[in-house]
Amino acid sequence: MGLEWESIAAIQRMLPYKALSVGTVGRWVIAGVCYDRVIVPPAALLHLGRVERKIVEELSTYARPAFVAGRLALRAALNAVPGSPTCPEGFRRATDGAPALPGGFMGSITHKACLALAVAGADCGVGVGIDLESKLPERSKLSDRILNADEMKELRLLSPCDLWPEVLARFSLKEAAFKSLTAPLRYAIHSFKQMSVRMSGIVRSTGVFQDADIEIASDRLPVALVVHGMVALLGKQVLALSWADCQDAM
């Protein structure tokens, strides 16, 4: 599945940061915002709600730019979802630190290397997570930390040039999958090695998503849980989306 981008002039005007674009992946809307590592333009704060401006005041100078850009990206994504509310007060922080969207809608934020991305959509009985990772520099110890024995065995068959993108794709999928889970389910996971990623193909073509399933096994779960996802290369970065059926009983 490809990433379908649309340039929306109204959102470009709304965001005081540089808005990349707004696009759709299946039922989800994604918005992207570039930001400066140090400076938060005063005009940017005007587009946050009162609740969010209060959070900014409590953050360190270092953390503010990424937070503001992420919230602006989330607002842009949510505004592009049909029937979404305006949310003038902004989005408060849930107990796990994630943004708490209004009832009937859900979303997730990620940022890496001065790029913030957010995904939003109507609440259709699933949780959603998004993750963005930089391809460089390569991290040689990452595979030992996040891949289980079966995944390590599978990836040994790949050529050296394909190996690192595949390791990073699995890491990004597991990060997104973790974000998509409810808090009780997150507590059942103490290592990414409890997650096994099965992908439909190798991530090679920029902007083309590969479907994936992420199986989560834990002695704290009555049965293994399967989370769905997609992952793609975006230039020098890897983007992953994941969504999980809600487990209200957990």
ChimeraX commands (.cxc) that place a marker at each C-alpha (Angstrom):
marker #1 position 0.00,0.00,0.00 radius 0.5
marker #1 position 1.36,3.41,-0.91 radius 0.5
marker #1 position 1.27,6.59,1.14 radius 0.5
marker #1 position -1.30,8.94,-0.38 radius 0.5
marker #1 position -0.29,12.53,0.32 radius 0.5
marker #1 position -2.54,15.51,-0.18 radius 0.5
marker #1 position -1.45,19.13,0.13 radius 0.5
marker #1 position -4.07,20.98,2.18 radius 0.5
marker #1 position -3.61,24.73,1.88 radius 0.5
marker #1 position -5.77,25.57,4.90 radius 0.5
marker #1 position -3.60,23.44,7.17 radius 0.5
marker #1 position -0.42,24.82,5.62 radius 0.5
marker #1 position -1.64,28.31,6.60 radius 0.5
marker #1 position -2.72,27.24,10.07 radius 0.5
marker #1 position 0.62,25.86,11.18 radius 0.5
marker #1 position 3.30,28.43,12.03 radius 0.5
marker #1 position 5.96,25.76,11.68 radius 0.5
marker #1 position 6.70,24.33,8.25 radius 0.5
marker #1 position 3.87,21.88,7.55 radius 0.5
marker #1 position 5.04,19.10,5.28 radius 0.5
marker #1 position 1.70,17.73,4.22 radius 0.5
marker #1 position -1.32,15.76,5.28 radius 0.5
marker #1 position -1.99,12.34,3.86 radius 0.5
marker #1 position -3.90,9.13,4.39 radius 0.5
marker #1 position -2.89,5.54,4.96 radius 0.5
marker #1 position -5.98,3.38,4.87 radius 0.5
marker #1 position -8.40,4.80,7.45 radius 0.5
marker #1 position -5.74,6.88,9.20 radius 0.5
marker #1 position -4.74,10.52,8.57 radius 0.5
marker #1 position -1.09,11.49,9.03 radius 0.5
marker #1 position 0.26,15.04,9.37 radius 0.5
marker #1 position 3.90,16.10,9.47 radius 0.5
marker #1 position 5.60,19.22,10.83 radius 0.5
marker #1 position 9.27,20.26,10.69 radius 0.5
marker #1 position 10.60,22.11,13.72 radius 0.5
marker #1 position 13.72,23.76,15.09 radius 0.5
marker #1 position 15.60,21.98,17.89 radius 0.5
marker #1 position 15.90,25.15,19.96 radius 0.5
marker #1 position 13.41,27.83,18.96 radius 0.5
marker #1 position 9.66,27.73,19.54 radius 0.5
marker #1 position 8.13,30.58,17.50 radius 0.5
marker #1 position 5.71,32.59,19.68 radius 0.5
marker #1 position 3.09,32.24,16.93 radius 0.5
marker #1 position 3.22,28.46,17.34 radius 0.5
marker #1 position 1.97,28.70,20.90 radius 0.5
marker #1 position -1.08,30.65,19.73 radius 0.5
marker #1 position -2.25,27.54,17.88 radius 0.5
marker #1 position -2.14,25.40,20.99 radius 0.5
marker #1 position -5.00,25.18,23.44 radius 0.5
marker #1 position -4.84,26.54,26.99 radius 0.5
marker #1 position -4.21,23.06,28.42 radius 0.5
marker #1 position -1.26,22.51,26.06 radius 0.5
marker #1 position 0.29,25.91,26.71 radius 0.5
marker #1 position 0.24,25.07,30.42 radius 0.5
marker #1 position 2.12,21.82,29.69 radius 0.5
marker #1 position 4.70,23.74,27.64 radius 0.5
marker #1 position 5.40,26.03,30.61 radius 0.5
marker #1 position 6.25,22.98,32.72 radius 0.5
marker #1 position 8.62,21.45,30.15 radius 0.5
marker #1 position 12.35,22.02,29.89 radius 0.5
marker #1 position 13.60,24.32,27.14 radius 0.5
marker #1 position 15.03,21.26,25.40 radius 0.5
marker #1 position 11.69,19.39,25.34 radius 0.5
marker #1 position 9.47,22.24,24.20 radius 0.5
marker #1 position 10.11,22.33,20.41 radius 0.5
marker #1 position 9.32,18.64,19.86 radius 0.5
marker #1 position 6.24,18.78,22.09 radius 0.5
marker #1 position 4.81,21.84,20.34 radius 0.5
marker #1 position 5.46,20.41,16.87 radius 0.5
marker #1 position 3.92,17.08,17.82 radius 0.5
marker #1 position 0.76,18.71,19.15 radius 0.5
marker #1 position 0.46,20.90,16.05 radius 0.5
marker #1 position 0.84,17.84,13.83 radius 0.5
marker #1 position -1.82,16.02,15.85 radius 0.5
marker #1 position -4.20,18.95,15.56 radius 0.5
marker #1 position -3.63,19.05,11.79 radius 0.5
marker #1 position -4.25,15.32,11.46 radius 0.5
marker #1 position -7.38,15.42,13.61 radius 0.5
marker #1 position -8.76,18.45,11.74 radius 0.5
marker #1 position -8.55,16.40,8.53 radius 0.5
marker #1 position -10.68,13.58,10.02 radius 0.5
marker #1 position -14.34,14.03,9.01 radius 0.5
marker #1 position -16.55,15.08,11.89 radius 0.5
marker #1 position -13.71,15.87,14.29 radius 0.5
marker #1 position -14.22,18.58,16.97 radius 0.5
marker #1 position -12.18,21.79,17.08 radius 0.5
marker #1 position -10.81,21.16,20.62 radius 0.5
marker #1 position -10.04,24.83,21.48 radius 0.5
marker #1 position -8.67,23.83,24.91 radius 0.5
marker #1 position -6.19,21.42,23.33 radius 0.5
marker #1 position -5.41,17.86,24.38 radius 0.5
marker #1 position -4.50,17.07,27.96 radius 0.5
marker #1 position -1.91,14.43,28.83 radius 0.5
marker #1 position -3.10,10.96,29.75 radius 0.5
marker #1 position -1.48,9.16,32.67 radius 0.5
marker #1 position 1.03,7.52,30.32 radius 0.5
marker #1 position 1.99,10.88,28.81 radius 0.5
marker #1 position 0.18,10.33,25.50 radius 0.5
marker #1 position -2.29,12.95,24.25 radius 0.5
marker #1 position -5.88,12.34,25.37 radius 0.5
marker #1 position -8.12,12.92,22.35 radius 0.5
marker #1 position -11.85,13.64,22.60 radius 0.5
marker #1 position -14.27,10.73,22.73 radius 0.5
marker #1 position -14.80,9.03,19.40 radius 0.5
marker #1 position -11.28,9.77,18.10 radius 0.5
marker #1 position -7.77,8.45,18.64 radius 0.5
marker #1 position -4.25,9.38,17.69 radius 0.5
marker #1 position -0.53,9.05,18.34 radius 0.5
marker #1 position 2.60,11.21,17.96 radius 0.5
marker #1 position 6.24,10.54,17.10 radius 0.5
marker #1 position 9.21,12.80,16.45 radius 0.5
marker #1 position 12.74,12.26,15.25 radius 0.5
marker #1 position 15.44,14.52,13.79 radius 0.5
marker #1 position 13.30,17.71,13.80 radius 0.5
marker #1 position 10.32,16.00,12.16 radius 0.5
marker #1 position 7.09,15.43,14.08 radius 0.5
marker #1 position 4.43,13.10,12.71 radius 0.5
marker #1 position 0.98,12.41,14.10 radius 0.5
marker #1 position -1.74,9.97,13.14 radius 0.5
marker #1 position -5.43,10.41,13.90 radius 0.5
marker #1 position -8.69,8.70,13.03 radius 0.5
marker #1 position -12.18,7.94,14.19 radius 0.5
marker #1 position -12.43,5.50,17.09 radius 0.5
marker #1 position -13.33,2.21,15.42 radius 0.5
marker #1 position -12.56,-0.12,18.31 radius 0.5
marker #1 position -8.78,-0.19,17.94 radius 0.5
marker #1 position -5.79,1.61,19.41 radius 0.5
marker #1 position -3.26,3.22,17.06 radius 0.5
marker #1 position 0.46,3.91,17.34 radius 0.5
marker #1 position 3.00,5.63,15.10 radius 0.5
marker #1 position 6.81,5.55,15.20 radius 0.5
marker #1 position 9.55,7.24,13.20 radius 0.5
marker #1 position 13.19,6.11,13.25 radius 0.5
marker #1 position 16.33,7.46,11.55 radius 0.5
marker #1 position 18.30,5.01,9.41 radius 0.5
marker #1 position 21.60,6.61,10.36 radius 0.5
marker #1 position 23.69,6.06,12.30 radius 0.5
marker #1 position 23.39,2.29,12.28 radius 0.5
marker #1 position 23.18,0.78,15.76 radius 0.5
marker #1 position 24.98,-2.54,15.79 radius 0.5
marker #1 position 23.65,-3.64,19.18 radius 0.5
marker #1 position 19.99,-2.94,18.46 radius 0.5
marker #1 position 19.23,-6.37,17.01 radius 0.5
marker #1 position 20.52,-8.14,20.12 radius 0.5
marker #1 position 18.31,-5.94,22.27 radius 0.5
marker #1 position 14.97,-6.16,20.43 radius 0.5
marker #1 position 14.94,-9.31,18.24 radius 0.5
marker #1 position 14.05,-12.75,19.55 radius 0.5
marker #1 position 15.78,-15.98,18.47 radius 0.5
marker #1 position 13.33,-16.73,15.63 radius 0.5
marker #1 position 13.69,-13.23,14.18 radius 0.5
marker #1 position 17.49,-13.37,14.43 radius 0.5
marker #1 position 17.47,-16.68,12.57 radius 0.5
marker #1 position 15.24,-15.26,9.81 radius 0.5
marker #1 position 17.35,-12.13,9.31 radius 0.5
marker #1 position 20.62,-14.06,9.02 radius 0.5
marker #1 position 19.48,-15.01,5.51 radius 0.5
marker #1 position 19.54,-11.36,4.35 radius 0.5
marker #1 position 22.37,-9.62,2.56 radius 0.5
marker #1 position 24.35,-7.03,4.57 radius 0.5
marker #1 position 22.75,-4.13,2.68 radius 0.5
marker #1 position 19.23,-5.35,3.55 radius 0.5
marker #1 position 19.93,-6.32,7.14 radius 0.5
marker #1 position 19.96,-2.94,8.90 radius 0.5
marker #1 position 16.74,-1.59,7.30 radius 0.5
marker #1 position 14.98,-4.81,8.30 radius 0.5
marker #1 position 16.19,-4.61,11.90 radius 0.5
marker #1 position 15.12,-0.97,12.08 radius 0.5
marker #1 position 11.74,-1.75,10.51 radius 0.5
marker #1 position 11.05,-4.37,13.16 radius 0.5
marker #1 position 12.13,-2.02,15.92 radius 0.5
marker #1 position 9.83,0.73,14.59 radius 0.5
marker #1 position 6.92,-1.70,14.27 radius 0.5
marker #1 position 7.39,-2.88,17.84 radius 0.5
marker #1 position 7.53,0.72,19.09 radius 0.5
marker #1 position 4.32,1.57,17.23 radius 0.5
marker #1 position 2.65,-1.64,18.42 radius 0.5
marker #1 position 3.53,-0.84,22.03 radius 0.5
marker #1 position 1.97,2.62,21.66 radius 0.5
marker #1 position -1.23,1.13,20.25 radius 0.5
marker #1 position -1.89,-1.01,23.32 radius 0.5
marker #1 position -3.94,-0.07,26.35 radius 0.5
marker #1 position -1.98,0.58,29.55 radius 0.5
marker #1 position -2.82,-2.82,31.16 radius 0.5
marker #1 position -1.51,-4.62,28.08 radius 0.5
marker #1 position 1.69,-2.56,28.08 radius 0.5
marker #1 position 2.37,-3.71,31.62 radius 0.5
marker #1 position 2.42,-7.30,30.35 radius 0.5
marker #1 position 5.43,-6.53,28.12 radius 0.5
marker #1 position 8.87,-6.29,29.70 radius 0.5
marker #1 position 10.95,-6.84,26.54 radius 0.5
marker #1 position 10.55,-6.31,22.80 radius 0.5
marker #1 position 11.77,-9.89,22.42 radius 0.5
marker #1 position 8.25,-10.91,23.46 radius 0.5
marker #1 position 7.08,-9.49,20.12 radius 0.5
marker #1 position 7.53,-11.43,16.88 radius 0.5
marker #1 position 7.18,-9.51,13.61 radius 0.5
marker #1 position 5.97,-11.19,10.43 radius 0.5
marker #1 position 6.28,-8.98,7.35 radius 0.5
marker #1 position 4.86,-9.36,3.85 radius 0.5
marker #1 position 8.15,-8.38,2.21 radius 0.5
marker #1 position 11.44,-6.53,2.53 radius 0.5
marker #1 position 11.30,-2.74,3.05 radius 0.5
marker #1 position 13.03,-1.38,-0.04 radius 0.5
marker #1 position 10.77,1.02,-1.98 radius 0.5
marker #1 position 10.40,4.50,-0.50 radius 0.5
marker #1 position 6.82,5.36,0.42 radius 0.5
marker #1 position 5.48,1.83,-0.16 radius 0.5
marker #1 position 4.16,0.17,2.98 radius 0.5
marker #1 position 4.71,-3.48,3.79 radius 0.5
marker #1 position 1.99,-5.13,5.84 radius 0.5
marker #1 position 3.03,-6.79,9.08 radius 0.5
marker #1 position 1.63,-8.68,12.03 radius 0.5
marker #1 position 3.20,-8.37,15.46 radius 0.5
marker #1 position 2.50,-11.29,17.79 radius 0.5
marker #1 position 2.90,-10.57,21.49 radius 0.5
marker #1 position 3.40,-13.42,23.93 radius 0.5
marker #1 position 3.57,-12.99,27.70 radius 0.5
marker #1 position 2.88,-15.14,30.75 radius 0.5
marker #1 position 0.67,-12.25,31.88 radius 0.5
marker #1 position -1.61,-12.71,28.87 radius 0.5
marker #1 position -4.10,-15.62,28.64 radius 0.5
marker #1 position -3.43,-15.92,24.89 radius 0.5
marker #1 position -0.97,-14.43,22.42 radius 0.5
marker #1 position -2.11,-11.05,21.09 radius 0.5
marker #1 position -1.69,-10.16,17.40 radius 0.5
marker #1 position -1.29,-6.49,16.47 radius 0.5
marker #1 position -1.46,-5.32,12.86 radius 0.5
marker #1 position 0.90,-2.84,11.28 radius 0.5
marker #1 position 2.56,-1.32,8.22 radius 0.5
marker #1 position 6.10,-0.07,7.72 radius 0.5
marker #1 position 7.82,1.91,4.96 radius 0.5
marker #1 position 11.03,3.71,4.12 radius 0.5
marker #1 position 10.69,7.48,3.87 radius 0.5
marker #1 position 14.03,8.66,2.53 radius 0.5
marker #1 position 16.49,8.48,5.43 radius 0.5
marker #1 position 13.83,7.36,7.89 radius 0.5
marker #1 position 11.54,4.43,8.63 radius 0.5
marker #1 position 7.86,5.00,9.45 radius 0.5
marker #1 position 5.65,2.41,11.13 radius 0.5
marker #1 position 1.94,2.36,11.97 radius 0.5
marker #1 position 0.25,-0.18,14.19 radius 0.5
marker #1 position -3.28,-0.78,15.41 radius 0.5
marker #1 position -4.61,-3.22,17.97 radius 0.5
marker #1 position -8.09,-4.43,18.82 radius 0.5
marker #1 position -9.16,-2.87,22.09 radius 0.5
marker #1 position -8.88,-5.24,25.06 radius 0.5
marker #1 position -11.33,-3.67,27.48 radius 0.5
marker #1 position -11.28,-6.68,29.71 radius 0.5
marker #1 position -7.52,-6.53,30.22 radius 0.5
marker link #1:1,2 radius 0.2
marker link #1:2,3 radius 0.2
marker link #1:3,4 radius 0.2
marker link #1:4,5 radius 0.2
marker link #1:5,6 radius 0.2
marker link #1:6,7 radius 0.2
marker link #1:7,8 radius 0.2
marker link #1:8,9 radius 0.2
marker link #1:9,10 radius 0.2
marker link #1:10,11 radius 0.2
marker link #1:11,12 radius 0.2
marker link #1:12,13 radius 0.2
marker link #1:13,14 radius 0.2
marker link #1:14,15 radius 0.2
marker link #1:15,16 radius 0.2
marker link #1:16,17 radius 0.2
marker link #1:17,18 radius 0.2
marker link #1:18,19 radius 0.2
marker link #1:19,20 radius 0.2
marker link #1:20,21 radius 0.2
marker link #1:21,22 radius 0.2
marker link #1:22,23 radius 0.2
marker link #1:23,24 radius 0.2
marker link #1:24,25 radius 0.2
marker link #1:25,26 radius 0.2
marker link #1:26,27 radius 0.2
marker link #1:27,28 radius 0.2
marker link #1:28,29 radius 0.2
marker link #1:29,30 radius 0.2
marker link #1:30,31 radius 0.2
marker link #1:31,32 radius 0.2
marker link #1:32,33 radius 0.2
marker link #1:33,34 radius 0.2
marker link #1:34,35 radius 0.2
marker link #1:35,36 radius 0.2
marker link #1:36,37 radius 0.2
marker link #1:37,38 radius 0.2
marker link #1:38,39 radius 0.2
marker link #1:39,40 radius 0.2
marker link #1:40,41 radius 0.2
marker link #1:41,42 radius 0.2
marker link #1:42,43 radius 0.2
marker link #1:43,44 radius 0.2
marker link #1:44,45 radius 0.2
marker link #1:45,46 radius 0.2
marker link #1:46,47 radius 0.2
marker link #1:47,48 radius 0.2
marker link #1:48,49 radius 0.2
marker link #1:49,50 radius 0.2
marker link #1:50,51 radius 0.2
marker link #1:51,52 radius 0.2
marker link #1:52,53 radius 0.2
marker link #1:53,54 radius 0.2
marker link #1:54,55 radius 0.2
marker link #1:55,56 radius 0.2
marker link #1:56,57 radius 0.2
marker link #1:57,58 radius 0.2
marker link #1:58,59 radius 0.2
marker link #1:59,60 radius 0.2
marker link #1:60,61 radius 0.2
marker link #1:61,62 radius 0.2
marker link #1:62,63 radius 0.2
marker link #1:63,64 radius 0.2
marker link #1:64,65 radius 0.2
marker link #1:65,66 radius 0.2
marker link #1:66,67 radius 0.2
marker link #1:67,68 radius 0.2
marker link #1:68,69 radius 0.2
marker link #1:69,70 radius 0.2
marker link #1:70,71 radius 0.2
marker link #1:71,72 radius 0.2
marker link #1:72,73 radius 0.2
marker link #1:73,74 radius 0.2
marker link #1:74,75 radius 0.2
marker link #1:75,76 radius 0.2
marker link #1:76,77 radius 0.2
marker link #1:77,78 radius 0.2
marker link #1:78,79 radius 0.2
marker link #1:79,80 radius 0.2
marker link #1:80,81 radius 0.2
marker link #1:81,82 radius 0.2
marker link #1:82,83 radius 0.2
marker link #1:83,84 radius 0.2
marker link #1:84,85 radius 0.2
marker link #1:85,86 radius 0.2
marker link #1:86,87 radius 0.2
marker link #1:87,88 radius 0.2
marker link #1:88,89 radius 0.2
marker link #1:89,90 radius 0.2
marker link #1:90,91 radius 0.2
marker link #1:91,92 radius 0.2
marker link #1:92,93 radius 0.2
marker link #1:93,94 radius 0.2
marker link #1:94,95 radius 0.2
marker link #1:95,96 radius 0.2
marker link #1:96,97 radius 0.2
marker link #1:97,98 radius 0.2
marker link #1:98,99 radius 0.2
marker link #1:99,100 radius 0.2
marker link #1:100,101 radius 0.2
marker link #1:101,102 radius 0.2
marker link #1:102,103 radius 0.2
marker link #1:103,104 radius 0.2
marker link #1:104,105 radius 0.2
marker link #1:105,106 radius 0.2
marker link #1:106,107 radius 0.2
marker link #1:107,108 radius 0.2
marker link #1:108,109 radius 0.2
marker link #1:109,110 radius 0.2
marker link #1:110,111 radius 0.2
marker link #1:111,112 radius 0.2
marker link #1:112,113 radius 0.2
marker link #1:113,114 radius 0.2
marker link #1:114,115 radius 0.2
marker link #1:115,116 radius 0.2
marker link #1:116,117 radius 0.2
marker link #1:117,118 radius 0.2
marker link #1:118,119 radius 0.2
marker link #1:119,120 radius 0.2
marker link #1:120,121 radius 0.2
marker link #1:121,122 radius 0.2
marker link #1:122,123 radius 0.2
marker link #1:123,124 radius 0.2
marker link #1:124,125 radius 0.2
marker link #1:125,126 radius 0.2
marker link #1:126,127 radius 0.2
marker link #1:127,128 radius 0.2
marker link #1:128,129 radius 0.2
marker link #1:129,130 radius 0.2
marker link #1:130,131 radius 0.2
marker link #1:131,132 radius 0.2
marker link #1:132,133 radius 0.2
marker link #1:133,134 radius 0.2
marker link #1:134,135 radius 0.2
marker link #1:135,136 radius 0.2
marker link #1:136,137 radius 0.2
marker link #1:137,138 radius 0.2
marker link #1:138,139 radius 0.2
marker link #1:139,140 radius 0.2
marker link #1:140,141 radius 0.2
marker link #1:141,142 radius 0.2
marker link #1:142,143 radius 0.2
marker link #1:143,144 radius 0.2
marker link #1:144,145 radius 0.2
marker link #1:145,146 radius 0.2
marker link #1:146,147 radius 0.2
marker link #1:147,148 radius 0.2
marker link #1:148,149 radius 0.2
marker link #1:149,150 radius 0.2
marker link #1:150,151 radius 0.2
marker link #1:151,152 radius 0.2
marker link #1:152,153 radius 0.2
marker link #1:153,154 radius 0.2
marker link #1:154,155 radius 0.2
marker link #1:155,156 radius 0.2
marker link #1:156,157 radius 0.2
marker link #1:157,158 radius 0.2
marker link #1:158,159 radius 0.2
marker link #1:159,160 radius 0.2
marker link #1:160,161 radius 0.2
marker link #1:161,162 radius 0.2
marker link #1:162,163 radius 0.2
marker link #1:163,164 radius 0.2
marker link #1:164,165 radius 0.2
marker link #1:165,166 radius 0.2
marker link #1:166,167 radius 0.2
marker link #1:167,168 radius 0.2
marker link #1:168,169 radius 0.2
marker link #1:169,170 radius 0.2
marker link #1:170,171 radius 0.2
marker link #1:171,172 radius 0.2
marker link #1:172,173 radius 0.2
marker link #1:173,174 radius 0.2
marker link #1:174,175 radius 0.2
marker link #1:175,176 radius 0.2
marker link #1:176,177 radius 0.2
marker link #1:177,178 radius 0.2
marker link #1:178,179 radius 0.2
marker link #1:179,180 radius 0.2
marker link #1:180,181 radius 0.2
marker link #1:181,182 radius 0.2
marker link #1:182,183 radius 0.2
marker link #1:183,184 radius 0.2
marker link #1:184,185 radius 0.2
marker link #1:185,186 radius 0.2
marker link #1:186,187 radius 0.2
marker link #1:187,188 radius 0.2
marker link #1:188,189 radius 0.2
marker link #1:189,190 radius 0.2
marker link #1:190,191 radius 0.2
marker link #1:191,192 radius 0.2
marker link #1:192,193 radius 0.2
marker link #1:193,194 radius 0.2
marker link #1:194,195 radius 0.2
marker link #1:195,196 radius 0.2
marker link #1:196,197 radius 0.2
marker link #1:197,198 radius 0.2
marker link #1:198,199 radius 0.2
marker link #1:199,200 radius 0.2
marker link #1:200,201 radius 0.2
marker link #1:201,202 radius 0.2
marker link #1:202,203 radius 0.2
marker link #1:203,204 radius 0.2
marker link #1:204,205 radius 0.2
marker link #1:205,206 radius 0.2
marker link #1:206,207 radius 0.2
marker link #1:207,208 radius 0.2
marker link #1:208,209 radius 0.2
marker link #1:209,210 radius 0.2
marker link #1:210,211 radius 0.2
marker link #1:211,212 radius 0.2
marker link #1:212,213 radius 0.2
marker link #1:213,214 radius 0.2
marker link #1:214,215 radius 0.2
marker link #1:215,216 radius 0.2
marker link #1:216,217 radius 0.2
marker link #1:217,218 radius 0.2
marker link #1:218,219 radius 0.2
marker link #1:219,220 radius 0.2
marker link #1:220,221 radius 0.2
marker link #1:221,222 radius 0.2
marker link #1:222,223 radius 0.2
marker link #1:223,224 radius 0.2
marker link #1:224,225 radius 0.2
marker link #1:225,226 radius 0.2
marker link #1:226,227 radius 0.2
marker link #1:227,228 radius 0.2
marker link #1:228,229 radius 0.2
marker link #1:229,230 radius 0.2
marker link #1:230,231 radius 0.2
marker link #1:231,232 radius 0.2
marker link #1:232,233 radius 0.2
marker link #1:233,234 radius 0.2
marker link #1:234,235 radius 0.2
marker link #1:235,236 radius 0.2
marker link #1:236,237 radius 0.2
marker link #1:237,238 radius 0.2
marker link #1:238,239 radius 0.2
marker link #1:239,240 radius 0.2
marker link #1:240,241 radius 0.2
marker link #1:241,242 radius 0.2
marker link #1:242,243 radius 0.2
marker link #1:243,244 radius 0.2
marker link #1:244,245 radius 0.2
marker link #1:245,246 radius 0.2
marker link #1:246,247 radius 0.2
marker link #1:247,248 radius 0.2
marker link #1:248,249 radius 0.2
marker link #1:249,250 radius 0.2
view
